[in-house]
Amino acid sequence: MTKLTKVNYPMLPTKDNGFINKIKNELNDTMAKRQMFRTETEMRFSVLNDGKHPTKASKYWQCVREQGVFIENLHTLSFEYRRNLVKLKRKQRKLEFEEKDDIKKEYLQIDIDECKWIKAQHESVAKDRVREIEHWSRLKKELDDGSYNTKDVNAHQAKSYEQNLINRANTLTPGSSQAEVINVLGPLQTLQRLNRGDKLSNDTGGVTIPIENPKRKPVSSK
């Protein structure tokens, strides 16, 4: 990361530039430790919360999705980083060997300074993406206890989504709107039918979901 040394922001009055320079060590510390992506705590309670991902399998496969996004973004960032390096080299070469006009040289120096800043930011982002990728890797290992299929994402979904919908059904109240009820109980009935092995229709008797008063009577997954 590029550290602030003595700065002089041209859009600031002398007093404000003086203040920034006075606390530059604090600002460098802020830039070094600021949060970019999720902490492990946020991964566990926000992303992998028990309500949305109620089974180990569903948590594991969410880790796979999250990790996949981060490695894709890291790969894409690498192209941006390389392009910026080429741009920086071209600007430096032009300033050193080609440009004679003083104003154009000044403009080139601004471009060079900007490229250096972008380079430093790319490096900071890449480092934090690797940190999150490592966390997802560790969480996957923690969750993989051999009790479910880690090769086929579809294998767990009927049971995991059923439990997810049961959790949602148990939050419904007599005041819940018709749309809220249908959006929960419709998919839940379908999944319960599928989990019984009836893959085509619900004409043979249907599924009874015990949710007469959801405040008092939770839905059972059994």
C-alpha positions in Angstrom: 0.0 0.0 0.0 1.2 3.5 -0.9 1.8 5.4 2.4 1.1 9.0 2.9 4.3 11.0 3.4 4.1 14.8 3.1 1.0 15.6 1.1 -0.2 18.8 -0.5 -3.8 18.5 -1.9 -4.1 21.5 -4.2 -7.9 21.8 -3.6 -7.3 22.3 0.2 -6.3 25.4 2.1 -2.9 25.4 3.8 -4.6 24.8 7.2 -6.3 21.6 6.1 -3.2 20.2 4.4 -1.3 20.9 7.6 -3.9 18.9 9.6 -3.7 15.9 7.1 0.1 15.9 7.4 -0.1 16.1 11.2 -2.2 12.9 11.4 -0.6 11.1 8.5 0.6 8.2 10.7 -2.9 7.7 11.9 -4.3 7.8 8.3 -1.7 5.3 7.2 -2.8 3.0 10.0 -6.4 3.5 9.0 -5.7 2.6 5.4 -3.8 -0.5 6.4 -6.4 -2.0 8.7 -9.7 -0.7 7.2 -12.2 -3.4 6.5 -12.8 -4.2 2.8 -14.7 -7.4 2.8 -16.4 -9.6 5.4 -14.8 -10.7 8.5 -15.0 -14.3 9.6 -17.7 -13.4 12.2 -19.8 -11.8 9.4 -19.4 -14.9 7.3 -20.6 -17.1 10.0 -23.6 -15.1 11.3 -24.6 -13.0 8.3 -23.9 -15.3 5.3 -24.2 -18.7 6.9 -26.9 -17.9 9.3 -29.0 -20.9 10.5 -32.3 -19.4 9.3 -31.3 -19.2 5.6 -28.8 -22.1 5.6 -30.1 -24.5 8.2 -28.0 -27.6 7.3 -24.3 -28.2 7.1 -24.7 -29.0 3.5 -26.4 -25.8 2.6 -23.7 -23.9 4.5 -21.0 -25.8 2.7 -22.4 -25.1 -0.7 -22.9 -21.4 0.1 -19.2 -21.3 1.0 -18.5 -22.8 -2.4 -20.5 -20.0 -4.1 -18.9 -17.2 -2.1 -15.4 -18.5 -2.6 -16.1 -18.9 -6.4 -17.1 -15.3 -6.7 -14.0 -14.1 -4.9 -11.6 -16.1 -7.0 -13.4 -14.9 -10.2 -13.1 -11.3 -9.0 -9.4 -11.8 -8.1 -8.8 -13.1 -11.6 -10.5 -10.1 -13.2 -8.6 -7.7 -10.9 -5.4 -9.2 -12.1 -6.2 -8.1 -15.7 -7.0 -4.5 -14.5 -3.7 -4.6 -12.5 -1.6 -5.6 -15.5 -3.3 -3.0 -17.7 -2.6 -0.3 -15.2 1.1 -1.4 -15.0 1.5 -1.1 -18.7 -0.2 2.3 -18.6 2.2 3.4 -15.9 5.2 2.3 -17.8 4.1 4.0 -21.0 3.5 7.3 -19.1 6.8 7.1 -17.3 8.6 6.4 -20.6 6.9 9.3 -22.4 7.7 11.7 -19.5 11.4 10.6 -19.4 12.2 10.3 -23.0 9.6 11.9 -25.3 7.7 14.8 -23.9 9.2 18.3 -24.1 6.3 20.5 -23.3 6.2 21.5 -19.6 2.4 21.5 -19.3 2.1 18.1 -20.9 4.9 16.8 -18.6 2.9 18.1 -15.7 -0.2 16.3 -17.0 1.8 13.1 -17.5 3.1 13.3 -13.9 -0.6 13.5 -12.7 -1.3 10.3 -14.7 1.7 8.6 -13.2 0.7 9.5 -9.7 -2.8 8.2 -10.3 -1.5 4.9 -11.8 0.7 4.4 -8.7 -2.3 5.0 -6.4 -4.5 2.6 -8.4 -1.7 0.0 -8.3 -1.5 0.3 -4.5 -5.3 0.0 -4.2 -5.4 -3.1 -6.5 -2.7 -4.7 -4.3 -4.7 -4.0 -1.1 -7.9 -5.3 -2.6 -6.2 -8.4 -3.9 -4.7 -9.1 -0.5 -8.0 -8.9 1.2 -9.7 -11.1 -1.4 -7.1 -13.8 -0.7 -7.9 -13.4 3.0 -11.6 -14.1 2.4 -10.9 -16.9 0.0 -8.8 -18.5 2.8 -11.6 -18.1 5.3 -14.1 -19.8 3.0 -11.6 -22.6 2.5 -11.3 -23.1 6.2 -15.1 -23.0 6.7 -15.6 -25.6 4.0 -13.2 -28.0 5.8 -14.9 -27.3 9.1 -18.3 -28.1 7.6 -17.3 -31.2 5.6 -17.9 -34.0 8.1 -18.7 -36.6 5.5 -22.4 -36.6 6.2 -23.5 -35.1 2.8 -22.5 -35.0 -0.8 -19.8 -32.4 -1.6 -19.7 -33.2 -5.3 -23.3 -32.6 -6.4 -24.9 -29.4 -5.2 -28.4 -30.7 -6.1 -28.1 -33.6 -3.7 -28.8 -31.6 -0.5 -31.2 -28.9 -1.8 -34.6 -30.5 -1.3 -34.0 -31.1 2.4 -32.1 -27.9 3.0 -34.7 -25.7 1.3 -37.5 -27.5 3.1 -35.9 -26.7 6.4 -35.3 -23.1 5.3 -39.0 -22.8 4.4 -40.1 -24.4 7.7 -38.0 -21.7 9.5 -39.8 -19.0 7.5 -43.2 -20.6 8.0 -42.6 -20.5 11.8 -42.2 -16.7 11.5 -45.6 -16.2 9.9 -48.3 -14.7 12.0 -52.1 -14.2 11.6 -51.2 -10.8 10.3 -48.9 -12.0 7.5 -50.2 -11.1 4.1 -51.6 -13.6 1.7 -48.6 -13.2 -0.6 -46.2 -13.9 2.2 -48.1 -17.1 3.2 -48.3 -18.3 -0.4 -44.6 -17.5 -1.0 -43.6 -19.7 1.9 -46.3 -22.5 2.1 -46.5 -23.0 -1.7 -42.8 -23.9 -2.1 -42.8 -25.8 1.2 -45.7 -28.0 0.2 -43.9 -28.7 -3.1 -40.7 -29.6 -1.4 -42.4 -31.9 1.1 -44.1 -33.6 -1.8 -40.9 -34.0 -3.7 -39.2 -35.4 -0.6 -41.9 -38.0 -0.3 -41.0 -39.1 -3.8 -44.0 -37.7 -5.6 -42.3 -35.8 -8.3 -45.1 -34.9 -10.7 -48.3 -33.8 -9.0 -50.0 -33.2 -5.7 -53.3 -34.9 -6.7 -53.0 -37.9 -4.5 -53.8 -36.4 -1.2 -51.5 -33.4 -0.7 -49.4 -32.5 2.3 -50.8 -31.2 5.5 -48.7 -28.4 7.1 -49.6 -27.9 10.7 -49.6 -24.2 10.8 -53.1 -23.3 12.1 -51.6 -20.7 14.5 -48.0 -20.2 13.6 -47.4 -18.2 16.8 -48.1 -21.2 18.9 -47.6 -24.2 16.7 -44.3 -24.5 14.8 -44.1 -26.5 11.6 -42.4 -29.8 12.0 -39.7 -31.1 9.6 -40.7 -34.7 10.4 
